[in-house]
Amino acid sequence: MKHARTSILQRFKPRLAVAGSGLAAGAISSLAISALILLVEKIADLPVGTFYLVLVSALLQMQEHTVTTVALGFLLHLAAGSVMGVVISVPFCVSKRSFVSSGRYAPVYGLAAGFVL
């Protein structure tokens, strides 16, 4: 019984690593996009956090203009980016082919998915 658990764990470990990499990539890209959004808000003389206020007011119908609302919008943005990273990594997780051969097309797949999103 213990041997069966070990073999199942070893079979899924690389797939979980790929999904974890997708999660990390989504979070990092969300942070980078957040920095760009904050920079644009600063250049356009908008109050810092306007994008996140609009995001929260559109999704949750909250009209408050507080730091908590901006933080909630930021967290929603990070969560959405992380989920997108995991979703985009799913084809590499479920692929029966070797991860080395499927990784050859990863940059093209990533660029195409980025343009679609």
C-alpha positions as a Python dict, from the first residue, in 0.01 Angstrom:
ca = {
    (1, 'M'): (0, 0, 0),
    (2, 'K'): (283, 237, 87),
    (3, 'H'): (457, 160, -243),
    (4, 'A'): (139, 248, -436),
    (5, 'R'): (116, 588, -264),
    (6, 'T'): (479, 658, -338),
    (7, 'S'): (442, 577, -707),
    (8, 'I'): (131, 795, -736),
    (9, 'L'): (310, 1081, -563),
    (10, 'Q'): (612, 1045, -789),
    (11, 'R'): (387, 1039, -1095),
    (12, 'F'): (208, 1363, -999),
    (13, 'K'): (505, 1550, -854),
    (14, 'P'): (635, 1685, -1190),
    (15, 'R'): (283, 1786, -1291),
    (16, 'L'): (232, 1973, -964),
    (17, 'A'): (567, 2143, -1019),
    (18, 'V'): (451, 2263, -1361),
    (19, 'A'): (123, 2390, -1214),
    (20, 'G'): (317, 2563, -936),
    (21, 'S'): (539, 2728, -1193),
    (22, 'G'): (229, 2851, -1375),
    (23, 'L'): (93, 2989, -1049),
    (24, 'A'): (419, 3171, -977),
    (25, 'A'): (441, 3305, -1332),
    (26, 'G'): (86, 3439, -1311),
    (27, 'A'): (155, 3611, -979),
    (28, 'I'): (481, 3764, -1104),
    (29, 'S'): (318, 3891, -1423),
    (30, 'S'): (32, 4041, -1220),
    (31, 'L'): (285, 4222, -1003),
    (32, 'A'): (462, 4357, -1312),
    (33, 'I'): (135, 4473, -1467),
    (34, 'S'): (37, 4632, -1135),
    (35, 'A'): (359, 4831, -1135),
    (36, 'L'): (284, 4954, -1487),
    (37, 'I'): (-72, 5046, -1391),
    (38, 'L'): (48, 5244, -1089),
    (39, 'L'): (308, 5419, -1306),
    (40, 'V'): (45, 5518, -1563),
    (41, 'E'): (-183, 5646, -1287),
    (42, 'K'): (101, 5860, -1154),
    (43, 'I'): (187, 5997, -1499),
    (44, 'A'): (-179, 6070, -1581),
    (45, 'D'): (-224, 6259, -1250),
    (46, 'L'): (-487, 6014, -1132),
    (47, 'P'): (-509, 5921, -765),
    (48, 'V'): (-297, 5614, -693),
    (49, 'G'): (-518, 5306, -687),
    (50, 'T'): (-787, 5433, -926),
    (51, 'F'): (-772, 5113, -1133),
    (52, 'Y'): (-826, 4899, -825),
    (53, 'L'): (-1111, 5122, -702),
    (54, 'V'): (-1284, 5081, -1038),
    (55, 'L'): (-1221, 4705, -1030),
    (56, 'V'): (-1375, 4663, -684),
    (57, 'S'): (-1668, 4894, -755),
    (58, 'A'): (-1747, 4705, -1077),
    (59, 'L'): (-1726, 4358, -922),
    (60, 'L'): (-1859, 4415, -571),
    (61, 'Q'): (-2072, 4729, -619),
    (62, 'M'): (-1882, 4905, -338),
    (63, 'Q'): (-1855, 5283, -367),
    (64, 'E'): (-1606, 5336, -84),
    (65, 'H'): (-1279, 5514, -157),
    (66, 'T'): (-1054, 5372, 114),
    (67, 'V'): (-714, 5209, 136),
    (68, 'T'): (-889, 4881, 216),
    (69, 'T'): (-1080, 4897, -113),
    (70, 'V'): (-757, 4960, -305),
    (71, 'A'): (-590, 4667, -126),
    (72, 'L'): (-887, 4442, -205),
    (73, 'G'): (-866, 4540, -573),
    (74, 'F'): (-494, 4468, -573),
    (75, 'L'): (-552, 4124, -419),
    (76, 'L'): (-827, 4050, -672),
    (77, 'H'): (-588, 4146, -951),
    (78, 'L'): (-315, 3918, -813),
    (79, 'A'): (-560, 3631, -766),
    (80, 'A'): (-692, 3665, -1121),
    (81, 'G'): (-339, 3666, -1263),
    (82, 'S'): (-241, 3362, -1059),
    (83, 'V'): (-548, 3170, -1173),
    (84, 'M'): (-474, 3261, -1535),
    (85, 'G'): (-118, 3134, -1491),
    (86, 'V'): (-244, 2799, -1364),
    (87, 'V'): (-502, 2774, -1644),
    (88, 'I'): (-240, 2846, -1909),
    (89, 'S'): (-8, 2580, -1762),
    (90, 'V'): (-276, 2307, -1768),
    (91, 'P'): (-187, 2175, -2118),
    (92, 'F'): (169, 2116, -1997),
    (93, 'C'): (42, 1941, -1683),
    (94, 'V'): (-183, 1694, -1863),
    (95, 'S'): (48, 1627, -2159),
    (96, 'K'): (147, 1263, -2189),
    (97, 'R'): (457, 1357, -2385),
    (98, 'S'): (787, 1430, -2226),
    (99, 'F'): (809, 1768, -2057),
    (100, 'V'): (1129, 1836, -2249),
    (101, 'S'): (963, 1801, -2589),
    (102, 'S'): (652, 1996, -2486),
    (103, 'G'): (871, 2270, -2339),
    (104, 'R'): (1009, 2341, -2685),
    (105, 'Y'): (684, 2513, -2783),
    (106, 'A'): (633, 2685, -2447),
    (107, 'P'): (750, 3034, -2557),
    (108, 'V'): (522, 3032, -2861),
    (109, 'Y'): (231, 2905, -2651),
    (110, 'G'): (297, 3169, -2385),
    (111, 'L'): (310, 3452, -2638),
    (112, 'A'): (-9, 3335, -2807),
    (113, 'A'): (-191, 3303, -2474),
    (114, 'G'): (-68, 3649, -2372),
    (115, 'F'): (-205, 3805, -2689),
    (116, 'V'): (-538, 3627, -2648),
    (117, 'L'): (-576, 3748, -2290),
}
